[in-house]
Amino acid sequence: MNHDMTNSLLSPEALKKIDREVAKYPAEQRQSAVMAALAIAQDEKHWLARETIDFVAKYLGMPPIAAYEVASFYNMYDLEPVGKYKLSVCTNLPCALSGGMHAADYLKQKLGIGFNQTTADGLFTLKEGECMGACGDAPVMLVNNKRMCSFMLPEEIDKLLAECK
């Protein structure tokens, strides 16, 4: 694809990645790549500002509101700045019954923040996550939407936090 890069919100590398996702769909269905495109934009920008979502929508030839609906529906997209490490703790019923709430409470106490807050040093943001499909490994956490951590008892949480610092 030949795009005007002069006023691009995203780097040429990010646009190439988006183009690779777009190529997976018929030409008239470019907007089918919206989830991947938003994830690529978020990886580069660390969160999705309204202007970034608008840019992705325009790039895919879809109404901005449609891209915003996707970004606001899924909790892997961040519509406001987050810390360097976003920790999502599953609190759905199976995890809650198997220590998920204890893991969340431990993290809140350890980091001094609640859900949807970021530590003063900008290092950690704590989120409540939806089911991650690993109920047997509870309590489960996701780090930056990509790394799944299982059996997150206090000593495992301490190891993870130390590793991130």
Buried (B, 14 or more C-beta within 10 A) or exposed (E): EEEEEEEEBBEEEBBEBBBEBBEEEEEEEBBBBBBBBBBBBBEBBBBBBEEBBBBBBEBBEBEBEBBBEBBEEEEBBBBEEBBBBBBBBBBBEBBBEBBBBBBBEBBBEBBEBEBEBBBEEEBBBBBBBBEBEBBEBBBBBBBBBEEBBEBBEBEBBEEBBEEBE
